[in-house]
Amino acid sequence: MPSPLFIPRATVSARVARAVLLVAAAALALLMMRPTSANADVTDLTPPPDGCLAYDVGAVAMEETTDVQTLTLDVAGPVVQVIIEWSGIWMPAPTDSTIGVEVSGPGGTDSDSFAGTEATDATGLPTTPESIVYGYVADITDLFGTGAAGTYTVNITPPIDGIDLPEARWGGATVTAVYDSSPCDDVATVIWKTGADYYFGGNDTSSPTTDLIVYDWGYPLTEDYTASFSTSQAGSDHVTTDCRVSSIWVATGTATAPAESDDLVDADGLPNPAYGGVEGVVSPFTPPNQTCPAPALTAPVVAFSGGNVGPEQALVQFDVLIPAGSTWAAFQLESPADNAGNPGLPESGAWTGAGLLILPALVRPVPEIALEKTVLDGAGADCPGVEGTDELVSGEPNTPVTYCFRVINTGEVALFPVELDDPDLAITDADMTLVSGDDTVPLEPGGELVYSYDSTITADLLNTATVTGYPEGGGEPVTDTNDASVQMYVITGTVTPFCEADAPYLGYDIQTNAPGATATITFTGDGGSESVTVPVGVGEVLWPGAVVGPDGVGIDWPGWDQDASGDWFENPANAYAWARPDVQITVQVNPTTEPVTVAYPPGTPTCVTAPPPNEPPPPPPSAGPPPPPLADTGASDPTGPAGLAAALALLGTALVAFSRRLARR
């Protein structure tokens, strides 16, 4: 039986962590993310925060030496965390396990000593006192100063074992630096498996193996991912001429992960069908002094690097493809002797320390929901409309419209139930018509529901709807809001009767949002009406029945006629008698205003809106002198002096406002 040896990891400079394993899944407690002891217990290491994480690892051998050993690390990004592990086999315990560490790098040089957290595991070797494998781990991040990217030299002073026996030997030390590799597509998580395990075949023909190194993330992966695994192994004999037929066994699976005491390979070196383990790497620990087979890989192992770094030590470092649906991965080291082609002889060895696995951060699937609300012209229109385009319908009162509601599960979690609410319309999804989708089953990621609702324009309204989705399996509901609007055509303004150049006019100021550049003004009186088309805006029109001459001065007025002698008289039968004294005015563009009452324009001292007074007839002849004339008050003639005086009492234009609105929804 070769001398039992311990496992540190080999030096690997400038190794950037290879492919990272993405795990999108349900929440994982921090305790699961913390390192757990693979075999012998040690105090947990606090893992670094999730991020764009990669690593470089280096190792040195320390068998029977007190000399300073040196390794280098090429760190391609800011340092996040650095862990050192060292171990050996003693009988009894080492005199002093403290290790000295000096780090030189971009930020200068710093040093310290570390006693480390101890893990032990019985070897089972037939020695007195019993041989024990001791492993230690410490966080040395502080020695890396500012942690700038670059090359770091790490000088390691071995502990003092104080024992000079063949079995009392140090294995070595391994330094693993985790750094920020930003930018990245996948945020990563570091998981450590700390501990120490010795495997020994004794004197029988069994195949010696370690306990399982088990990583259990507890939920199925959504895709195939390639993970990087790294640890250390002892037992790669530099002295003997035998080539070891060592192997690394790999298994992945779903549901319940195997226990660390379970085996992927039985005592005869055959795979355990219960876990579907495969011999992923054969002959990984080729001694440098012999001509032995090169490492051979079997899926799911896709890459392997490592080997001896010094007496009795080798690196275990490989990439493994973990298939979608897996919830755990397990690794086991096996090391029987070759025995010249005959069945493997018992062998021994150990693994200790990190068992580092870097995989994308365990992210809870994100629930999200989106709502698109649109409005289309007409009842029963085809939904959905086009978001960003079908956002407004304008029309007269009671114009039919169709509201469309498109609900999309934009997240990673099925939602049920999904509820719609539109308080401005005073409706929920129960009042709507389901156009497509099935709202009686969970809305899967990428799925959608489309609803429609018929309504009419009754007022201006910008209305907002809200959708709420409830994640299956619990969690906070997710919501989204969206709006659409309807607009009722509006017409507003004023009309003003006034007199100008002895002619009656109606002034107007018409404002509207309805389509069209012209408006229709309708005068309506007792017994008649007349309409005139005018441009939208500000202007004036001659009163119905009024006529002006070429000079623009009034020469005829509504309700007045001349007799044969040329005298003016009010004629109830006049075609425009209805236009005095009051009329109702309505204005129409697309909507029509409610009628407003406007008085016939009153005259002023300088402007009359009725014919001039008739000439009085000459007096009849008489025997005596004519009596003195009476004062003419003109009270019976609205255009005479008294009439004008009465009109002056009513002076001023009548400004009458009108409006008509259609709602916006």
C-alpha positions as semicolon CSV with decimal commas, in nm:
position;residue;x (nm);y (nm);z (nm)
1;M;0,000;0,000;0,000
2;P;0,153;0,330;-0,100
3;S;0,209;0,592;0,163
4;P;-0,112;0,774;0,250
5;L;-0,106;1,128;0,125
6;F;-0,315;1,441;0,158
7;I;-0,486;1,649;-0,115
8;P;-0,406;2,006;-0,197
9;R;-0,485;2,158;-0,536
10;A;-0,227;2,215;-0,806
11;T;-0,108;2,548;-0,930
12;V;-0,306;2,678;-1,220
13;S;-0,204;3,030;-1,320
14;A;-0,425;3,257;-1,526
15;R;-0,721;3,026;-1,515
16;V;-1,044;3,215;-1,557
17;A;-1,348;3,028;-1,436
18;R;-1,496;2,843;-1,720
19;A;-1,857;2,820;-1,813
20;V;-2,092;2,924;-1,541
21;L;-2,405;2,736;-1,450
22;L;-2,729;2,938;-1,464
23;V;-2,998;2,832;-1,227
24;A;-3,322;3,023;-1,260
25;A;-3,541;2,910;-0,983
26;A;-3,733;2,955;-0,668
27;A;-3,592;3,135;-0,369
28;L;-3,302;2,974;-0,194
29;A;-3,220;3,055;0,165
30;L;-2,880;3,203;0,233
31;L;-2,794;2,902;0,442
32;M;-2,814;2,686;0,130
33;M;-2,577;2,924;-0,041
34;R;-2,328;2,897;0,240
35;P;-2,063;2,625;0,223
36;T;-2,148;2,304;0,405
37;S;-1,911;2,043;0,533
38;A;-1,873;1,756;0,292
39;N;-1,757;1,521;0,564
40;A;-1,579;1,645;0,875
41;D;-1,742;1,962;1,004
42;V;-1,584;2,303;0,976
43;T;-1,719;2,649;1,039
44;D;-1,902;2,777;0,735
45;L;-1,733;3,026;0,508
46;T;-1,940;3,327;0,419
47;P;-1,968;3,321;0,040
48;P;-1,917;3,640;-0,160
49;P;-2,220;3,832;-0,286
50;D;-2,370;3,724;-0,614
51;G;-2,221;3,894;-0,916
52;C;-2,019;3,840;-1,232
53;L;-1,795;3,585;-1,062
54;A;-1,503;3,382;-1,192
55;Y;-1,199;3,229;-1,021
56;D;-0,831;3,144;-1,041
57;V;-0,676;2,871;-0,830
58;G;-0,319;2,780;-0,738
59;A;-0,162;2,517;-0,514
60;V;0,173;2,415;-0,370
61;A;0,303;2,090;-0,218
62;M;0,442;2,099;0,136
63;E;0,547;1,738;0,199
64;E;0,829;1,720;0,453
65;T;0,936;2,079;0,398
66;T;0,956;2,398;0,595
67;D;1,067;2,610;0,299
68;V;0,850;2,891;0,169
69;Q;0,641;2,775;-0,126
70;T;0,522;3,014;-0,398
71;L;0,226;3,024;-0,632
72;T;0,083;3,293;-0,858
73;L;-0,272;3,397;-0,936
74;D;-0,378;3,591;-1,244
75;V;-0,692;3,777;-1,144
76;A;-0,876;3,925;-1,441
77;G;-1,103;4,152;-1,236
78;P;-1,141;4,309;-0,891
79;V;-1,086;4,060;-0,609
80;V;-1,407;3,957;-0,432
81;Q;-1,292;3,676;-0,198
82;V;-0,977;3,466;-0,148
83;I;-0,970;3,139;0,050
84;I;-0,663;2,939;0,153
85;E;-0,684;2,570;0,251
86;W;-0,408;2,347;0,380
87;S;-0,398;1,996;0,518
88;G;-0,190;1,695;0,612
89;I;-0,190;1,361;0,791
90;W;-0,053;1,326;1,144
91;M;-0,030;1,084;1,427
92;P;-0,088;1,250;1,664
93;A;-0,206;1,609;1,588
94;P;0,038;1,866;1,448
95;T;0,238;2,075;1,688
96;D;0,128;2,402;1,527
97;S;-0,106;2,421;1,230
98;T;-0,056;2,797;1,179
99;I;0,037;2,893;0,825
100;G;0,214;3,208;0,709
101;V;0,093;3,394;0,401
102;E;0,252;3,687;0,215
103;V;0,080;3,842;-0,087
104;S;0,244;4,079;-0,337
105;G;0,037;4,236;-0,610
106;P;-0,087;4,558;-0,772
107;G;-0,156;4,715;-0,432
108;G;0,175;4,626;-0,267
109;T;0,274;4,353;-0,021
110;D;0,095;4,237;0,292
111;S;0,135;3,934;0,518
112;D;-0,023;3,757;0,815
113;S;-0,050;3,418;0,980
114;F;-0,362;3,206;1,009
115;A;-0,456;2,922;1,240
116;G;-0,756;2,836;1,026
117;T;-1,075;2,646;1,103
118;E;-1,004;2,277;1,157
119;A;-1,171;1,974;0,999
120;T;-1,064;1,618;1,075
121;D;-1,136;1,275;0,934
122;A;-1,010;0,934;1,053
123;T;-0,796;0,756;0,796
124;G;-0,854;0,398;0,904
125;L;-0,485;0,327;0,857
126;P;-0,347;0,045;1,078
127;T;-0,124;0,274;1,280
128;T;-0,077;0,353;1,646
129;P;-0,165;0,616;1,737
130;E;-0,440;0,648;1,477
131;S;-0,358;0,861;1,177
132;I;-0,593;1,154;1,117
133;V;-0,624;1,381;0,816
134;Y;-0,641;1,742;0,923
135;G;-0,774;2,018;0,704
136;Y;-0,780;2,393;0,767
137;V;-0,943;2,686;0,590
138;A;-0,912;3,065;0,627
139;D;-1,028;3,377;0,448
140;I;-0,725;3,583;0,335
141;T;-0,906;3,843;0,124
142;D;-0,764;4,129;0,334
143;L;-0,410;4,047;0,218
144;F;-0,507;4,145;-0,138
145;G;-0,529;4,514;-0,054
146;T;-0,750;4,708;-0,293
147;G;-0,808;4,389;-0,489
148;A;-0,721;4,542;-0,823
149;A;-0,702;4,312;-1,122
150;G;-0,357;4,177;-1,200
151;T;-0,101;3,910;-1,107
152;Y;-0,051;3,823;-0,741
153;T;0,238;3,627;-0,593
154;V;0,148;3,426;-0,283
155;N;0,430;3,300;-0,057
156;I;0,322;3,028;0,187
157;T;0,521;2,924;0,494
158;P;0,426;2,566;0,595
159;P;0,314;2,489;0,950
160;I;0,539;2,319;1,203
161;D;0,431;1,958;1,220
162;G;0,673;1,863;1,497
163;I;0,652;1,498;1,398
164;D;0,911;1,305;1,200
165;L;0,736;0,989;1,096
166;P;0,655;0,854;0,748
167;E;0,286;0,908;0,794
168;A;0,328;1,256;0,946
169;R;0,337;1,470;0,638
170;W;0,180;1,782;0,504
171;G;-0,008;1,762;0,181
172;G;0,000;2,122;0,068
173;A;-0,194;2,445;0,038
174;T;-0,443;2,571;-0,216
175;V;-0,542;2,935;-0,274
176;T;-0,864;3,012;-0,461
177;A;-0,937;3,371;-0,566
178;V;-1,289;3,468;-0,670
179;Y;-1,305;3,790;-0,871
180;D;-1,550;4,015;-1,051
181;S;-1,552;3,934;-1,421
182;S;-1,793;4,212;-1,524
183;P;-1,958;4,256;-1,760
184;C;-2,145;3,928;-1,784
185;D;-2,472;3,783;-1,906
186;D;-2,535;3,568;-1,600
187;V;-2,500;3,679;-1,240
188;A;-2,318;3,399;-1,057
189;T;-2,314;3,241;-0,713
190;V;-2,023;3,072;-0,534
191;I;-2,085;2,755;-0,331
192;W;-1,811;2,606;-0,114
193;K;-1,795;2,250;0,020
194;T;-1,537;2,253;0,297
195;G;-1,414;1,952;0,488
196;A;-1,165;1,660;0,477
197;D;-1,215;1,298;0,375
198;Y;-0,968;1,009;0,363
199;Y;-1,042;0,700;0,154
200;F;-0,862;0,369;0,212
201;G;-0,914;0,025;0,069
202;G;-0,745;-0,169;0,345
203;N;-0,612;-0,514;0,254
204;D;-0,914;-0,643;0,066
205;T;-1,001;-0,599;-0,301
206;S;-1,255;-0,321;-0,256
207;S;-1,240;-0,005;-0,459
208;P;-1,158;0,282;-0,218
209;T;-1,369;0,596;-0,265
210;T;-1,435;0,926;-0,096
211;D;-1,771;1,014;0,041
212;L;-1,989;1,203;-0,204
213;I;-1,941;1,575;-0,255
214;V;-2,306;1,679;-0,302
215;Y;-2,440;2,010;-0,433
216;D;-2,815;2,035;-0,386
217;W;-2,977;2,356;-0,513
218;G;-3,323;2,209;-0,468
219;Y;-3,515;2,307;-0,782
220;P;-3,504;2,206;-1,149
221;L;-3,278;2,388;-1,391
222;T;-3,459;2,543;-1,684
223;E;-3,174;2,478;-1,931
224;D;-2,860;2,271;-1,973
225;Y;-2,563;2,444;-1,807
226;T;-2,191;2,383;-1,780
227;A;-2,052;2,418;-1,428
228;S;-1,690;2,440;-1,313
229;F;-1,576;2,225;-1,021
230;S;-1,244;2,242;-0,836
231;T;-1,092;2,059;-0,538
232;S;-0,762;1,891;-0,433
233;Q;-0,651;1,529;-0,416
234;A;-0,364;1,348;-0,250
235;G;-0,223;1,011;-0,348
236;S;-0,066;1,080;-0,687
237;D;0,250;0,886;-0,614
238;H;0,570;1,034;-0,755
239;V;0,787;0,746;-0,642
240;T;0,631;0,413;-0,731
241;T;0,622;0,277;-1,080
242;D;0,255;0,179;-1,070
243;C;0,007;0,386;-1,266
244;R;-0,312;0,447;-1,079
245;V;-0,643;0,369;-1,245
246;S;-0,809;0,652;-1,053
247;S;-1,144;0,793;-1,154
248;I;-1,380;1,080;-1,086
249;W;-1,741;0,974;-1,080
250;V;-2,018;1,216;-1,165
251;A;-2,395;1,208;-1,120
252;T;-2,679;1,457;-1,161
253;G;-3,045;1,413;-1,088
254;T;-3,379;1,549;-0,978
255;A;-3,584;1,543;-0,660
256;T;-3,402;1,408;-0,352
257;A;-3,023;1,430;-0,368
258;P;-2,813;1,135;-0,246
259;A;-2,657;1,142;0,099
260;E;-2,284;1,199;0,137
261;S;-2,257;0,843;0,266
262;D;-2,407;0,699;-0,053
263;D;-2,188;0,572;-0,338
264;L;-2,184;0,632;-0,711
265;V;-1,953;0,331;-0,751
266;D;-1,966;0,002;-0,557
267;A;-1,684;-0,201;-0,400
268;D;-1,621;-0,374;-0,733
269;G;-1,583;-0,045;-0,918
270;L;-1,924;-0,070;-1,087
271;P;-2,167;0,221;-1,112
272;N;-2,458;0,238;-0,872
273;P;-2,773;0,235;-1,092
274;A;-2,970;0,414;-0,821
275;Y;-2,800;0,745;-0,909
276;G;-2,696;0,692;-1,268
277;G;-2,338;0,792;-1,194
278;V;-2,079;0,768;-1,467
279;E;-1,700;0,744;-1,466
280;G;-1,653;1,099;-1,591
281;V;-1,270;1,116;-1,581
282;V;-1,042;0,810;-1,594
283;S;-0,672;0,836;-1,500
284;P;-0,682;1,200;-1,382
285;F;-0,382;1,165;-1,147
286;T;-0,102;1,053;-1,375
287;P;0,231;1,050;-1,188
288;P;0,495;1,254;-1,365
289;N;0,761;0,983;-1,338
290;Q;0,577;0,711;-1,528
291;T;0,441;0,667;-1,876
292;C;0,073;0,631;-1,794
293;P;-0,252;0,682;-1,986
294;A;-0,366;1,038;-2,040
295;P;-0,692;1,143;-1,873
296;A;-0,997;1,015;-2,062
297;L;-1,332;1,200;-2,041
298;T;-1,686;1,068;-2,051
299;A;-2,001;1,281;-2,066
300;P;-2,124;1,475;-1,876
301;V;-1,762;1,583;-1,808
302;V;-1,666;1,809;-2,097
303;A;-1,321;1,939;-1,992
304;F;-1,050;1,849;-1,742
305;S;-0,729;2,014;-1,632
306;G;-0,492;1,957;-1,344
307;G;-0,247;1,695;-1,237
308;N;0,050;1,685;-1,004
309;V;0,184;1,998;-0,841
310;G;0,438;1,825;-0,625
311;P;0,494;1,506;-0,431
312;E;0,174;1,315;-0,370
313;Q;-0,058;1,592;-0,489
314;A;-0,284;1,659;-0,783
315;L;-0,544;1,907;-0,894
316;V;-0,904;1,808;-0,952
317;Q;-1,058;2,060;-1,183
318;F;-1,318;1,994;-1,451
319;D;-1,628;2,122;-1,628
320;V;-1,947;1,921;-1,621
321;L;-2,265;1,965;-1,824
322;I;-2,563;1,955;-1,590
323;P;-2,885;1,889;-1,782
324;A;-3,207;2,086;-1,758
325;G;-3,435;1,961;-1,486
326;S;-3,150;1,869;-1,250
327;T;-3,177;1,971;-0,887
328;W;-2,842;1,836;-0,767
329;A;-2,496;1,719;-0,873
330;A;-2,259;1,481;-0,690
331;F;-1,893;1,389;-0,736
332;Q;-1,687;1,099;-0,595
333;L;-1,315;1,021;-0,616
334;E;-1,199;0,661;-0,661
335;S;-0,841;0,536;-0,661
336;P;-0,760;0,164;-0,693
337;A;-0,410;0,058;-0,803
338;D;-0,350;-0,076;-1,152
339;N;-0,213;-0,416;-1,041
340;A;-0,059;-0,487;-1,382
341;G;-0,391;-0,517;-1,561
342;N;-0,551;-0,741;-1,299
343;P;-0,845;-0,635;-1,082
344;G;-0,761;-0,317;-0,896
345;L;-0,572;-0,343;-0,571
346;P;-0,662;-0,138;-0,269
347;E;-0,533;0,215;-0,271
348;S;-0,564;0,522;-0,053
349;G;-0,585;0,896;-0,079
350;A;-0,773;1,200;0,044
351;W;-0,958;1,503;-0,071
352;T;-0,980;1,820;0,132
353;G;-1,113;2,165;0,112
354;A;-1,302;2,391;-0,108
355;G;-1,494;2,182;-0,351
356;L;-1,564;2,513;-0,522
357;L;-1,859;2,534;-0,758
358;I;-1,947;2,858;-0,943
359;L;-2,288;2,873;-1,102
360;P;-2,521;3,154;-1,204
361;A;-2,711;3,310;-0,920
362;L;-3,012;3,129;-0,792
363;V;-3,273;3,379;-0,901
364;R;-3,639;3,345;-0,817
365;P;-3,846;3,344;-1,137
366;V;-3,989;3,691;-1,181
367;P;-4,365;3,736;-1,220
368;E;-4,469;4,020;-1,451
369;I;-4,782;4,123;-1,633
370;A;-4,863;4,382;-1,899
371;L;-5,190;4,546;-2,006
372;E;-5,262;4,710;-2,340
373;K;-5,586;4,907;-2,352
374;T;-5,715;5,052;-2,679
375;V;-6,043;5,189;-2,818
376;L;-6,191;5,138;-3,165
377;D;-6,471;5,315;-3,353
378;G;-6,802;5,131;-3,369
379;A;-6,969;4,856;-3,171
380;G;-6,837;4,498;-3,194
381;A;-6,504;4,606;-3,349
382;D;-6,229;4,344;-3,377
383;C;-6,001;4,347;-3,071
384;P;-5,723;4,393;-2,987
385;G;-5,637;4,735;-3,121
386;V;-5,283;4,853;-3,176
387;E;-5,117;4,988;-2,862
388;G;-4,987;5,340;-2,918
389;T;-5,214;5,391;-3,220
390;D;-5,573;5,311;-3,124
391;E;-5,580;5,533;-2,819
392;L;-5,855;5,787;-2,903
393;V;-6,197;5,793;-3,068
394;S;-6,385;6,122;-3,118
395;G;-6,750;6,161;-3,210
396;E;-7,092;6,303;-3,140
397;P;-7,289;6,202;-2,833
398;N;-7,384;5,834;-2,821
399;T;-7,132;5,737;-3,087
400;P;-7,066;5,359;-3,036
401;V;-6,712;5,249;-2,950
402;T;-6,536;4,922;-2,853
403;Y;-6,279;4,906;-2,575
404;C;-6,008;4,638;-2,608
405;F;-5,805;4,491;-2,321
406;R;-5,500;4,275;-2,400
407;V;-5,336;4,103;-2,100
408;I;-4,990;3,945;-2,148
409;N;-4,788;3,737;-1,901
410;T;-4,446;3,894;-1,956
411;G;-4,284;3,717;-1,659
412;E;-4,149;3,372;-1,579
413;V;-4,427;3,247;-1,351
414;A;-4,779;3,128;-1,434
415;L;-5,049;3,362;-1,300
416;F;-5,391;3,267;-1,167
417;P;-5,631;3,424;-1,125
418;V;-5,593;3,728;-1,349
419;E;-5,833;4,014;-1,274
420;L;-5,928;4,323;-1,477
421;D;-6,084;4,637;-1,334
422;D;-6,189;4,960;-1,508
423;P;-6,347;5,188;-1,245
424;D;-6,402;5,475;-1,490
425;L;-6,626;5,249;-1,695
426;A;-6,751;5,079;-1,377
427;I;-6,673;4,734;-1,517
428;T;-6,458;4,428;-1,442
429;D;-6,358;4,133;-1,659
430;A;-6,690;3,972;-1,562
431;D;-6,866;4,244;-1,765
432;M;-6,638;4,204;-2,068
433;T;-6,642;3,960;-2,357
434;L;-6,346;3,719;-2,370
435;V;-6,219;3,736;-2,729
436;S;-5,922;3,498;-2,703
437;G;-5,744;3,293;-2,437
438;D;-5,883;3,095;-2,146
439;D;-5,924;3,277;-1,817
440;T;-6,031;2,963;-1,631
441;V;-5,675;2,821;-1,630
442;P;-5,338;2,971;-1,527
443;L;-5,194;3,225;-1,767
444;E;-4,856;3,078;-1,858
445;P;-4,547;3,290;-1,935
446;G;-4,592;3,441;-2,281
447;G;-4,967;3,369;-2,278
448;E;-5,232;3,636;-2,328
449;L;-5,601;3,712;-2,280
450;V;-5,802;3,954;-2,495
451;Y;-6,131;4,111;-2,382
452;S;-6,370;4,358;-2,546
453;Y;-6,642;4,587;-2,414
454;D;-6,899;4,789;-2,612
455;S;-6,982;5,141;-2,496
456;T;-7,085;5,485;-2,627
457;I;-6,944;5,834;-2,607
458;T;-7,131;6,028;-2,341
459;A;-6,861;6,262;-2,215
460;D;-6,492;6,332;-2,249
461;L;-6,314;6,054;-2,062
462;L;-5,957;5,934;-2,020
463;N;-6,015;5,606;-1,843
464;T;-5,757;5,377;-1,685
465;A;-5,784;5,001;-1,640
466;T;-5,578;4,785;-1,402
467;V;-5,484;4,418;-1,440
468;T;-5,371;4,209;-1,142
469;G;-5,210;3,866;-1,168
470;Y;-5,147;3,629;-0,878
471;P;-4,835;3,406;-0,907
472;E;-4,905;3,036;-0,878
473;G;-4,747;2,899;-0,567
474;G;-4,778;3,227;-0,378
475;G;-4,598;3,556;-0,374
476;E;-4,696;3,917;-0,417
477;P;-4,942;3,991;-0,700
478;V;-4,821;4,188;-1,001
479;T;-5,014;4,470;-1,168
480;D;-5,010;4,698;-1,468
481;T;-5,226;4,988;-1,583
482;N;-5,312;5,133;-1,922
483;D;-5,557;5,386;-2,058
484;A;-5,750;5,493;-2,364
485;S;-5,979;5,789;-2,425
486;V;-6,288;5,906;-2,606
487;Q;-6,363;6,265;-2,693
488;M;-6,701;6,418;-2,755
489;Y;-6,702;6,691;-3,017
490;V;-6,723;7,033;-2,851
491;I;-6,848;7,363;-2,987
492;T;-6,829;7,682;-2,783
493;G;-6,845;8,054;-2,847
494;T;-7,060;8,369;-2,839
495;V;-7,306;8,552;-3,066
496;T;-7,355;8,928;-3,045
497;P;-7,632;9,133;-3,213
498;F;-7,520;9,482;-3,313
499;C;-7,597;9,771;-3,549
500;E;-7,360;9,905;-3,810
501;A;-7,434;10,156;-4,091
502;D;-7,808;10,137;-4,017
503;A;-7,809;9,759;-4,065
504;P;-7,860;9,479;-3,808
505;Y;-7,585;9,219;-3,778
506;L;-7,504;8,913;-3,574
507;G;-7,139;8,885;-3,464
508;Y;-7,007;8,538;-3,378
509;D;-6,704;8,367;-3,223
510;I;-6,721;7,990;-3,291
511;Q;-6,464;7,747;-3,146
512;T;-6,477;7,367;-3,191
513;N;-6,269;7,049;-3,188
514;A;-6,495;6,881;-3,438
515;P;-6,366;6,822;-3,790
516;G;-6,463;7,076;-4,054
517;A;-6,378;7,439;-4,137
518;T;-6,730;7,582;-4,162
519;A;-7,026;7,623;-3,929
520;T;-7,397;7,667;-3,991
521;I;-7,576;7,947;-3,804
522;T;-7,953;7,909;-3,795
523;F;-8,191;8,195;-3,703
524;T;-8,531;8,072;-3,586
525;G;-8,827;8,295;-3,500
526;D;-9,202;8,271;-3,471
527;G;-9,303;8,145;-3,811
528;G;-8,975;8,114;-3,996
529;S;-8,604;8,039;-3,996
530;E;-8,297;8,091;-4,208
531;S;-7,949;7,934;-4,208
532;V;-7,619;8,071;-4,327
533;T;-7,280;7,895;-4,360
534;V;-6,980;8,077;-4,218
535;P;-6,613;7,995;-4,155
536;V;-6,531;7,861;-3,809
537;G;-6,380;8,141;-3,604
538;V;-6,473;8,507;-3,560
539;G;-6,700;8,695;-3,802
540;E;-7,040;8,858;-3,864
541;V;-7,351;8,798;-4,078
542;L;-7,631;9,032;-4,188
543;W;-7,955;8,973;-4,002
544;P;-8,215;8,774;-4,196
545;G;-8,436;9,010;-4,401
546;A;-8,196;9,304;-4,380
547;V;-8,058;9,455;-4,701
548;V;-7,773;9,699;-4,752
549;G;-7,701;9,913;-5,052
550;P;-7,387;9,929;-5,258
551;D;-7,241;10,165;-5,000
552;G;-7,305;9,915;-4,723
553;V;-7,576;10,123;-4,559
554;G;-7,901;9,956;-4,461
555;I;-8,191;10,002;-4,707
556;D;-8,435;9,733;-4,591
557;W;-8,516;9,574;-4,255
558;P;-8,695;9,256;-4,152
559;G;-9,071;9,295;-4,093
560;W;-9,102;9,630;-4,272
561;D;-9,252;9,709;-4,613
562;Q;-9,313;10,028;-4,817
563;D;-9,645;10,129;-4,960
564;A;-9,701;10,284;-5,301
565;S;-9,624;10,626;-5,166
566;G;-9,295;10,507;-5,026
567;D;-9,400;10,515;-4,664
568;W;-9,261;10,239;-4,435
569;F;-9,494;10,028;-4,224
570;E;-9,457;9,717;-4,012
571;N;-9,615;9,429;-4,198
572;P;-9,697;9,109;-4,004
573;A;-9,717;8,934;-4,339
574;N;-9,362;9,031;-4,428
575;A;-9,149;8,727;-4,516
576;Y;-8,907;8,816;-4,238
577;A;-9,151;8,937;-3,974
578;W;-9,043;8,632;-3,769
579;A;-8,691;8,778;-3,738
580;R;-8,808;9,046;-3,491
581;P;-8,803;9,112;-3,202
582;D;-8,628;8,795;-3,067
583;V;-8,485;8,491;-3,242
584;Q;-8,318;8,169;-3,137
585;I;-7,967;8,101;-3,264
586;T;-7,819;7,753;-3,307
587;V;-7,471;7,675;-3,436
588;Q;-7,370;7,343;-3,595
589;V;-7,029;7,208;-3,691
590;N;-7,050;6,840;-3,607
591;P;-7,234;6,873;-3,284
592;T;-7,512;7,127;-3,268
593;T;-7,549;7,381;-2,992
594;E;-7,863;7,418;-2,789
595;P;-8,058;7,726;-2,907
596;V;-7,987;8,060;-2,742
597;T;-8,226;8,357;-2,755
598;V;-8,095;8,675;-2,909
599;A;-8,284;9,006;-2,935
600;Y;-8,303;9,200;-3,255
601;P;-8,021;9,457;-3,250
602;P;-8,138;9,786;-3,094
603;G;-8,074;10,114;-3,270
604;T;-7,842;10,382;-3,141
605;P;-7,830;10,761;-3,192
606;T;-7,596;10,704;-3,481
607;C;-7,728;10,376;-3,618
608;V;-8,084;10,264;-3,677
609;T;-8,211;9,913;-3,732
610;A;-8,553;10,018;-3,869
611;P;-8,669;10,243;-4,154
612;P;-8,639;10,625;-4,113
613;P;-8,963;10,799;-4,003
614;N;-9,216;10,879;-4,278
615;E;-9,268;11,246;-4,381
616;P;-9,587;11,387;-4,213
617;P;-9,871;11,490;-4,457
618;P;-9,927;11,866;-4,517
619;P;-10,198;12,023;-4,294
620;P;-10,543;12,086;-4,451
621;P;-10,632;12,452;-4,546
622;S;-10,825;12,651;-4,279
623;A;-10,985;12,997;-4,234
624;G;-10,762;13,097;-3,958
625;P;-10,402;13,067;-3,884
626;P;-10,296;12,718;-3,799
627;P;-10,267;12,633;-3,433
628;P;-9,917;12,603;-3,299
629;P;-9,782;12,253;-3,355
630;L;-9,765;12,005;-3,067
631;A;-9,426;11,882;-2,964
632;D;-9,350;11,560;-3,158
633;T;-9,231;11,302;-2,903
634;G;-9,212;11,026;-3,157
635;A;-9,332;10,791;-2,890
636;S;-9,523;10,584;-3,139
637;D;-9,228;10,554;-3,378
638;P;-8,933;10,351;-3,255
639;T;-8,711;10,532;-3,499
640;G;-8,825;10,876;-3,407
641;P;-8,655;11,090;-3,146
642;A;-8,857;10,946;-2,860
643;G;-8,812;10,597;-3,004
644;L;-8,440;10,651;-3,029
645;A;-8,439;10,782;-2,677
646;A;-8,616;10,469;-2,567
647;A;-8,363;10,266;-2,763
648;L;-8,084;10,452;-2,589
649;A;-8,219;10,320;-2,265
650;L;-8,152;9,974;-2,410
651;L;-7,818;10,060;-2,562
652;G;-7,546;9,800;-2,563
653;T;-7,488;9,478;-2,752
654;A;-7,624;9,152;-2,617
655;L;-7,336;8,903;-2,579
656;V;-7,486;8,554;-2,565
657;A;-7,264;8,250;-2,501
658;F;-7,337;7,906;-2,635
659;S;-7,170;7,566;-2,602
660;R;-7,218;7,199;-2,676
661;R;-6,977;6,922;-2,571
662;L;-6,931;6,557;-2,641
663;A;-6,769;6,340;-2,382
664;R;-6,418;6,203;-2,398
665;R;-6,369;5,854;-2,263
